[in-house]
Amino acid sequence: MNAKISAGLLVTALLVTGCGGGGGGSGQSASATPKVGLITKTETNPFFVKMKEGAQKSAQANGMELMTAAGKFDGDNASQITAIENMVAAGVKGILITPSDTKAIVPAVKKARDAGVLVIALDTPTDPQDATDALFATDNLKAGELIGQYAKAAMAGKPAKIATLDLAPGITVGQLRHDGFLKGYGIAEGDPSIVCSQDTRGDQAKGQTAMENCLQKAPDINLVYTINEPAALGAYTALKAKGREKDVLIVSVDGGCTGTKAVKSGEIAATSQQYPLKMAEDGVKAVSEFAKTGKKASGYTDTGVTLITDKSVSGVEAKDTAFGLANCWG
């Protein structure tokens, strides 16, 4: 599903939103309704599907019209820039964005803010973080730290041979989770226990390929950190093909329903669950407040993270998969 970020964006957005009011959805009838834009990295990732759901729900509750757009793939900065320009031209009061390229998007964000638009980053901070007015996100460093602490305790003193299946260069959320994992495990970048590192862009197929590459390089890997659960499931597939799935510990971040089910089944040992619906709901509320009063949201709002596992370890606070499945997305 590609983003609709062309001249037809405005019409598409109106059709997508259907936000309350029974006004028929024409541009004229909706013109007095304040608009809020949501730009995600992709439309297909369940995380962003849930984020869009939260934005739609909150827009309807707050009497706003929601416009949406997304990149064609994770890392598609050009499409996100076009979406920002189209939304500013359409007169949005605020834009919520999960930036694909956290540095390259900054000039477009600045232009929007200079035009009087409130810009809030969701999930992924820009680089620098204060390039947007505010950030509503998981504490991704903490998310990584939780699974690092869990992995350290679960290894129970066994020497680790670690593979890190990361996101991609230049994306802050990936770096924060990676750094958090290392911090939680108690090691530094370059530690000899890290025997392989590969980028996956959070994709299951790329996660499988990355794990295959790592196993060729270091067949005795016994601990795998993954940027998200699709990458984790790809890693599991590669490990299973080698008959190693039962003796390698996999930890991850996200807390989607598919990933949480994989924790329940034992394919993933633990994951740090985040809450995209809340990010979007709170973001739309902030734009609504700005539209009504002129008060701008600022700084960082932590939308929460919970370690999910059915194999708890001493000293690391966690919830079981029953909680995880009750609060998952996707």
C-alpha positions as CSV (number, residue, x, y, z in Angstrom):
1,M,0.0,0.0,0.0
2,N,1.7,3.2,-1.2
3,A,1.2,6.6,0.4
4,K,-1.2,8.9,-1.3
5,I,0.9,12.0,-1.4
6,S,0.2,13.7,-4.6
7,A,-2.3,16.2,-5.8
8,G,-4.9,13.7,-4.9
9,L,-3.9,13.6,-1.2
10,L,-6.5,16.0,-0.1
11,V,-9.4,14.1,-1.6
12,T,-8.0,10.8,-0.3
13,A,-7.6,12.2,3.2
14,L,-11.1,13.3,3.3
15,L,-12.3,9.9,2.2
16,V,-10.1,8.2,4.8
17,T,-11.1,10.2,7.8
18,G,-14.8,10.5,7.8
19,C,-14.4,12.4,11.1
20,G,-17.8,13.0,12.6
21,G,-20.3,15.7,11.9
22,G,-22.2,14.1,9.1
23,G,-21.2,16.9,6.8
24,G,-20.9,14.8,3.7
25,G,-17.1,15.1,3.5
26,S,-16.8,17.8,0.8
27,G,-14.0,20.3,1.0
28,Q,-16.5,23.2,1.4
29,S,-18.4,21.6,4.3
30,A,-15.2,20.6,6.1
31,S,-13.5,23.9,5.6
32,A,-14.4,25.2,9.1
33,T,-13.1,22.0,10.8
34,P,-9.6,22.2,12.0
35,K,-7.3,19.8,10.3
36,V,-4.5,17.6,11.7
37,G,-2.1,15.5,9.6
38,L,-0.6,12.2,10.3
39,I,2.5,11.0,8.4
40,T,3.8,7.5,9.1
41,K,6.8,5.7,7.8
42,T,4.7,3.2,5.9
43,E,1.0,2.2,5.7
44,T,1.5,-1.5,5.9
45,N,3.3,-2.0,9.3
46,P,0.8,-3.0,11.9
47,F,2.4,-0.5,14.3
48,F,1.5,2.4,12.0
49,V,-1.9,0.9,11.2
50,K,-2.7,1.1,14.9
51,M,-1.3,4.6,15.1
52,K,-3.6,5.7,12.3
53,E,-6.5,4.1,14.2
54,G,-5.7,6.0,17.3
55,A,-5.4,9.3,15.3
56,Q,-8.8,8.7,13.6
57,K,-10.5,7.9,16.9
58,S,-9.0,11.0,18.6
59,A,-9.7,13.3,15.6
60,Q,-13.4,12.2,15.7
61,A,-13.6,12.8,19.5
62,N,-12.0,16.2,19.2
63,G,-13.9,17.4,16.2
64,M,-11.0,17.5,13.8
65,E,-10.4,16.4,10.2
66,L,-7.6,13.9,9.8
67,M,-5.3,13.9,6.8
68,T,-3.0,10.9,6.4
69,A,0.1,10.0,4.3
70,A,3.0,7.6,4.5
71,G,6.2,6.7,2.9
72,K,6.3,4.0,0.3
73,F,8.9,2.1,2.4
74,D,10.7,2.6,5.7
75,G,13.3,5.2,4.9
76,D,11.3,7.1,2.2
77,N,12.1,10.6,3.2
78,A,11.1,12.2,-0.1
79,S,7.5,11.1,0.3
80,Q,7.3,12.4,3.8
81,I,8.6,15.8,2.7
82,T,6.0,16.0,0.0
83,A,3.3,15.0,2.5
84,I,4.4,17.8,4.9
85,E,4.2,20.4,2.0
86,N,0.8,19.2,0.9
87,M,-0.6,19.3,4.5
88,V,0.8,22.8,5.1
89,A,-0.8,23.9,1.9
90,A,-4.1,22.4,3.0
91,G,-4.1,24.5,6.2
92,V,-3.5,21.9,8.9
93,K,-3.1,23.1,12.4
94,G,-0.6,20.4,13.3
95,I,1.3,17.5,11.8
96,L,2.1,14.3,13.6
97,I,5.1,12.5,12.0
98,T,7.1,9.3,12.5
99,P,10.2,10.5,10.6
100,S,11.8,7.9,8.3
101,D,15.1,9.8,8.1
102,T,15.5,11.7,11.3
103,K,18.1,14.2,10.0
104,A,17.0,14.7,6.4
105,I,13.4,15.6,7.4
106,V,14.4,18.5,9.6
107,P,14.4,21.3,7.0
108,A,10.9,20.4,5.9
109,V,9.8,20.3,9.5
110,K,11.3,23.8,10.0
111,K,9.4,25.2,7.1
112,A,6.1,23.8,8.5
113,R,6.8,25.3,11.9
114,D,7.8,28.6,10.3
115,A,4.4,28.6,8.7
116,G,2.7,28.3,12.1
117,V,2.1,24.6,12.1
118,L,2.6,22.6,15.3
119,V,4.8,19.6,14.5
120,I,4.9,16.6,16.9
121,A,7.1,13.6,16.4
122,L,5.5,10.3,17.3
123,D,7.6,7.2,18.2
124,T,10.8,8.4,16.5
125,P,12.5,11.6,17.5
126,T,14.1,13.9,14.9
127,D,17.8,14.6,15.1
128,P,18.1,17.0,16.8
129,Q,15.0,16.1,18.9
130,D,14.1,19.8,19.3
131,A,13.6,20.2,15.6
132,T,9.9,19.4,16.3
133,D,7.8,21.2,18.9
134,A,7.2,18.0,20.9
135,L,7.8,14.3,21.0
136,F,5.2,11.6,22.1
137,A,7.0,8.3,22.2
138,T,8.2,5.2,24.0
139,D,11.4,5.7,25.9
140,N,13.2,3.6,23.4
141,L,16.5,3.6,25.4
142,K,14.5,2.2,28.3
143,A,12.8,-0.4,26.0
144,G,16.2,-1.6,24.9
145,E,17.5,-1.5,28.4
146,L,14.7,-3.7,29.7
147,I,15.4,-6.5,27.3
148,G,19.1,-6.1,27.8
149,Q,18.6,-6.6,31.6
150,Y,16.3,-9.5,30.9
151,A,18.8,-11.2,28.5
152,K,21.6,-10.8,31.0
153,A,19.6,-12.4,33.8
154,A,18.2,-15.1,31.5
155,M,21.8,-16.1,30.3
156,A,22.6,-16.8,34.0
157,G,26.3,-16.3,33.7
158,K,26.7,-18.2,30.5
159,P,29.2,-16.6,28.1
160,A,27.3,-14.7,25.4
161,K,27.8,-14.8,21.7
162,I,25.5,-11.9,20.6
163,A,24.0,-11.0,17.3
164,T,22.4,-7.6,17.0
165,L,19.8,-7.3,14.2
166,D,19.4,-3.5,14.0
167,L,17.3,-1.1,12.0
168,A,19.4,1.1,9.7
169,P,21.9,3.9,10.0
170,G,20.6,7.4,10.7
171,I,17.3,6.4,12.5
172,T,17.3,7.4,16.1
173,V,14.8,4.9,17.3
174,G,17.0,2.0,16.1
175,Q,20.1,3.5,17.7
176,L,18.3,4.2,21.0
177,R,17.0,0.6,21.3
178,H,20.5,-0.8,20.3
179,D,22.2,1.4,22.9
180,G,19.6,0.6,25.5
181,F,20.1,-3.2,25.0
182,L,23.9,-2.8,25.4
183,K,23.4,-0.7,28.6
184,G,20.9,-3.2,30.0
185,Y,23.2,-6.1,29.3
186,G,26.2,-4.2,30.8
187,I,28.5,-4.0,27.8
188,A,29.8,-1.3,25.5
189,E,29.8,-1.0,21.7
190,G,32.6,-3.1,20.3
191,D,32.5,-5.6,23.2
192,P,34.0,-8.9,22.0
193,S,30.8,-10.7,23.0
194,I,29.0,-9.0,20.0
195,V,30.0,-11.4,17.2
196,C,27.8,-10.0,14.4
197,S,25.7,-6.9,13.7
198,Q,23.4,-6.6,10.7
199,D,20.8,-4.0,9.6
200,T,17.3,-5.4,8.8
201,R,15.1,-2.2,8.4
202,G,12.7,-4.0,10.7
203,D,11.7,-6.4,7.9
204,Q,11.1,-10.1,8.5
205,A,12.7,-11.3,5.3
206,K,15.7,-9.1,5.9
207,G,15.8,-10.3,9.5
208,Q,16.0,-13.9,8.2
209,T,18.8,-13.0,5.8
210,A,20.7,-11.1,8.4
211,M,20.5,-14.1,10.8
212,E,21.7,-16.5,8.1
213,N,24.6,-14.2,7.5
214,C,25.4,-14.0,11.2
215,L,25.3,-17.8,11.5
216,Q,27.7,-18.2,8.7
217,K,30.1,-15.8,10.4
218,A,29.6,-17.1,14.0
219,P,27.7,-20.5,14.2
220,D,27.9,-20.4,18.0
221,I,25.6,-17.4,18.5
222,N,23.4,-17.9,21.6
223,L,21.7,-14.5,22.1
224,V,20.0,-12.4,19.5
225,Y,18.8,-8.8,20.0
226,T,16.4,-7.6,17.3
227,I,15.1,-4.1,16.6
228,N,11.5,-5.4,16.3
229,E,9.4,-8.5,16.2
230,P,9.3,-9.0,12.4
231,A,13.1,-9.1,12.5
232,A,12.9,-11.5,15.5
233,L,10.6,-13.9,13.6
234,G,12.9,-13.8,10.6
235,A,15.8,-14.6,12.9
236,Y,13.8,-17.5,14.4
237,T,13.1,-18.9,10.9
238,A,16.8,-18.9,10.1
239,L,17.7,-20.5,13.4
240,K,15.0,-23.2,13.1
241,A,16.4,-24.1,9.6
242,K,19.7,-24.8,11.4
243,G,18.1,-26.7,14.3
244,R,19.2,-23.9,16.7
245,E,15.9,-22.4,17.6
246,K,15.7,-24.0,21.1
247,D,19.2,-23.0,22.3
248,V,19.3,-19.3,21.2
249,L,17.7,-16.6,23.2
250,I,15.8,-14.0,21.1
251,V,14.8,-10.7,22.7
252,S,13.0,-7.8,20.9
253,V,11.0,-4.6,21.1
254,D,7.5,-3.6,19.9
255,G,4.7,-5.6,21.5
256,G,2.5,-6.1,18.5
257,C,0.0,-8.9,18.7
258,T,2.0,-11.2,16.3
259,G,5.1,-10.6,18.3
260,T,3.4,-11.1,21.7
261,K,1.9,-14.4,20.4
262,A,5.5,-15.4,19.5
263,V,6.5,-14.7,23.0
264,K,3.7,-16.9,24.2
265,S,4.7,-19.7,21.9
266,G,8.4,-19.4,23.0
267,E,9.8,-18.2,19.6
268,I,10.8,-14.9,21.3
269,A,11.8,-15.0,24.9
270,A,10.8,-11.4,25.8
271,T,9.8,-8.1,24.2
272,S,9.3,-4.5,25.3
273,Q,5.8,-3.5,24.5
274,Q,5.0,0.0,23.3
275,Y,1.7,1.8,22.7
276,P,1.3,3.5,19.3
277,L,-2.5,4.1,19.7
278,K,-1.8,6.2,22.7
279,M,1.0,8.2,20.9
280,A,-1.4,9.2,18.2
281,E,-4.4,9.8,20.5
282,D,-2.4,12.1,22.7
283,G,-0.8,13.8,19.6
284,V,-4.2,14.7,18.1
285,K,-5.4,16.0,21.5
286,A,-2.4,18.3,21.6
287,V,-3.1,19.6,18.1
288,S,-6.7,20.2,19.1
289,E,-5.6,22.1,22.1
290,F,-3.4,24.2,20.0
291,A,-6.2,24.9,17.5
292,K,-8.5,26.0,20.3
293,T,-6.2,28.0,22.5
294,G,-2.9,28.5,20.7
295,K,-1.0,26.6,23.4
296,K,1.7,24.5,22.0
297,A,2.8,21.1,23.3
298,S,6.5,20.9,24.0
299,G,9.2,18.6,25.3
300,Y,9.0,14.8,25.6
301,T,6.0,12.8,26.7
302,D,6.7,9.2,27.6
303,T,3.8,7.0,26.3
304,G,5.0,3.9,28.3
305,V,6.8,0.6,27.8
306,T,6.3,-2.8,29.5
307,L,8.5,-5.9,29.4
308,I,6.4,-8.9,28.3
309,T,7.5,-12.5,29.0
310,D,6.2,-15.7,30.4
311,K,9.6,-16.6,31.7
312,S,10.2,-14.0,34.3
313,V,13.7,-13.4,35.8
314,S,14.7,-12.1,39.1
315,G,15.2,-8.3,39.3
316,V,13.5,-7.3,36.1
317,E,9.9,-6.2,36.3
318,A,7.7,-7.7,33.7
319,K,4.1,-8.6,32.7
320,D,3.0,-11.9,31.2
321,T,1.6,-12.5,27.7
322,A,-2.0,-12.4,29.0
323,F,-1.4,-8.7,29.7
324,G,0.6,-8.3,26.5
325,L,-2.2,-9.7,24.4
326,A,-4.8,-7.5,26.1
327,N,-2.7,-4.5,25.2
328,C,-1.1,-5.4,21.9
329,W,-1.7,-3.9,18.4
330,G,-1.8,-5.3,14.9
